[in-house]
Amino acid sequence: MSIAVVFDSAGTLLKTVRSVIDINKRTLLDDSVETTTLTFDDYDRILVLLNIGSTELMQAESSKLLSAYLTENEISFGISCGRKILDADIVGKILYTDEKCLVSDMQTVIKSCRETVTKEAELFAMNVGLIVNLRKRDIEFAIAAAGHPFPGVREMISELHKKGIAAYIASGDRTAKLELVADKIGIPRNRVHGVSTPVIKAQVVTNLKSEYDVVVMVGDGINDLSAMKSADVAVLSIQQSGIRPDILYKQADYTVKDIREVVKILDDLSSKQTN
């Protein structure tokens, strides 16, 4: 029996630290905020990732409008999460014309995120992004998120591969970041699907079902729900602290507190299929 397992990244394979600033109030939110949940709280919110490194943003003129900086430097973006299917041009128009969000807002969240994550790990990957509101036609939140693998992740992936189980990543994070993570934990780059919206994650799972007998989805947030529904087996990871909607627990066939428990689940699945 052939098995594939698809992992979300942030909060599932990676312990993630986030820093979020409310642009209207110029205040940092509680560090336990889940950005996908924040996005899903309003039907018109879209989470986008900026295709730029945090170091570059830290060197930019802090008083400049972020929209002007993005335009002048031709910074592109990817839609990571949202409840609407829409044209990226609509999101782009908001990003490149917004008149509230400053470069300094991005610098604030980057600095805050770095200060927290460096207490936990020397090596980490960082994403920067924004939540735009289509109804209000502005940028509501600026975000920095950094993650490092949970203990034993590399060993878990190696064990899965030795058992002949194919491991994939499907995540809303930037592809460039995910490829670095994949290199570190031993997943081939051709099995990495970056900037994956909930719809794309579900499609990745559906496509794999034509290649494997059983496809397992492992995620931790509401943006993984569609993929969990599409999978043969859904696993909810609650290793990352935070509040999750009840629908995730109801959809999950298994709930794990340590990502390494996935190995035992897959062993049991193999035994059931064999018997």
N, C-alpha and C positions, 0 to 999 in steps of 0.2 A: 504494500500500500504506500502510495506517495503522499507526502504531507508538506504543505507550505505554511509558514507562520509569518504574518505581517505585523510588524510592530510600529506603533506610533513612536515618536521620538521624545519630545519634551514631556516630562512627567511620567513616562513609561520606561524608556531605556535610560533617560537622563534625569537626574535630580535637577530641577530647574528653579532658578532664582529670578524673580521678575521685579521690575520697578516701573510703576505707572504714574503719570501725572495727568491730572484733570486740567485741560488747557484753560477752561473758563475760570476756574478757581485758583489756578496756579498752585495747586497743592498735591503732594504725593499721596497716593492711596495706600491702604494697608498692604504690607508686603505679601500677604496671603492671597491677594486677588488672583483669580484665574481669568486670563485675558479672553479665552474663548467663551466662558460664561458671561463675561462683561459684554462681549459682542452680541451674544444671543439674547441678552436682556432686552434689546431693542431691535425690532424687525428690520429697521433701516440702517443698522450699523454693519460696517464691513471692516474686517481686520486685514491690513495690508503690510507686507514686509518690504522694506527699502533695500535695494541692491547696492549697499554701500557699507563699508566697514565702520565700526565705532570709532576707530582711531582717526579716520578722516574727519568725522563729524566733530570730534573733540578739538581739532585744529582749525575749524571754521570760525568765522566772525560771529560771536554769540548774539549780537543785537539784530542780525539779519533775519528777515522772515524766512521760515523754512521753505515755503513755496518758492521764493526767489532763489534760494540756494539749490533746490532740486532742479529748477528750470535751467539755471546758469550752468550747472554741472551735468546736465542731461542724465539725472539719476532715474533709473527705471524702478518698477515695483512689481510685486506679484500679489494677487489676491489669495489670502491664506484661509479666510473663514468668513462666513456670512450665511444668512438665511434666504438670501435672494440670489437668483441667477440673473446676472446683468452684464452689460457691456463694460469692459475695462476702461473705455474712453470716458465714461461718465465719472468713474472714480478718479481717473487722471485729471479731469477738469477741476475737480474739487481740490486735489492735492496741490496742483500747480497754480491755483489762484487763491488759496486760503489766505486770510489776512490777520489771523490770530496767533497761530503757532509759530514760535521763534526757534532758531537754532539752539538758543540757550535752554529751551525746554527739553530738547533731545539730549543736550549735554548733562542736564540735571539727572535724567533717568539713567544715562550711561554711567555716570559717576557713582550714583547710589547703588546700582546693580553690581558694579565692579567691587565696591567696598564690601559688599556682602559676600559675593562668591569667592573672593580671594581668601576669605577666612576659612573656606572649606576645601579649596582645590587650587593647585598651582596652574594646571592646564584646564582651560574651559573654552567653549565656543559661544559667541554672542551674536544675537540678532537684534536689529532695531526695526521698529514698526510704528504704525499709527492706526487708530480706529477713526474712520470717517463716518459721518452720518449723512445718508443720502437725502433725508427729509430736510435736515437743517442746512445741508450743503456746506459743512465745515469739518474741520478736524477736532474731535472731542478729546482724544487721549493720545499721548506719546508714550512709547513703550520700549524698554530694553529688557532682554531676557538672556540669561546665560545658563549653560548647563554642563554638567560633567557626569559620566556614567555612574550609575548605582554600583555598589560593590558586587563583583562577580559577573558583570555583564559580559565581558569578553570571554570568560571561561564558559558561560552559558551558551553563547553563540558557537563556540568551538565544539562543545558537546553536542549541540543540535546537528551541526554539520557532520560530525563523526557518525551520527545515527542516520544520516542520509536525509535529514529534514532541511528544506531550503528556507533560509531566513531572509526576509525583505524588510525595508523601511518605507512607510508611506506617512508623510508628515507635512504639516503646513510650513515648516521651517524652510529657509533658503537651501537650494540644492547644494551650493558650494559648501555651506556649513555641514550639511548632512553627509556629504562625501568625506569630509575630514573625520566626522564621527564614525562613519562606516569603516574607514581605514583603521581607526583606533580599536574598534571592537571586532573587526574581522568579517564584515559583510561586504561582498563585492559591490563596486560602484554601480554596476549595471542592474543591481537589485534595489536601487535607491530611487524613490519617487518624491521629489521635493515640491514645495509650494502646492501641496495637495489640499484642496478644499474638501469638505465632507463628501461632496458628490464624486470627486476624483478618487478619494480613498475607497469609496464603495465600488467604483468602477475597477480599480486595481484588484480588489478582492474578487469581483465577478470574473474578470479576465483570467485570473489565476485558477479559478475553478474549472476552466477548460483544459488546464495542464496538469492539475493534481487531483487526487482522489478526495482529499480533505484540505480545506483552507481554514486556518485559524486566524482570527483578528484579535490583537492584544492592544488595548488602549486605556486611557484614564479619564477622558473628558467627553463633553457633550458633542464635540466635533468628530468623535469616533463612532457615534451611535449608528449612523447609516452604514458604515463599513461593518460594524458588529452585526447588524441585521442581515447584511448580505453574506456573511461568513457562515460556514458550516458549524463552527464553534466560536463563541464569543467569550473572551477573557477580559475582565475588568481588573486593572491594577490600581490599588489604593495606597501604594508605597509613598507616593507624593502626598503630603498632607493637603487638606482642603475639603470643601463641601461639594458633594456631587448630587445631581438630581436623582430622584428615586428611579426614574426610567432607565438609567444606566444599570442599576442593580437588577432590575426586572429583566432586562435584555440579556444580561450576562449568564452564561452557563457555569462559569467559575469566577470567583473573586479571589485575588491573591494580594497578600501584604508584602511579598518579596518577589521580584520579577523572576528569580531563579526557580520558583515553584512551577513555572511554565514547563520545565523539562519533565517533571513528574506527570503533569497533565497530559502531555503528548505521549509519554510512555504508556499511560493508562489507555489513551485513545488507540494506540497501536495494538495493545493487547486485546481490547474489545473487538477490534476489526479482525484480528487474527483468529479469535475464538468464534 
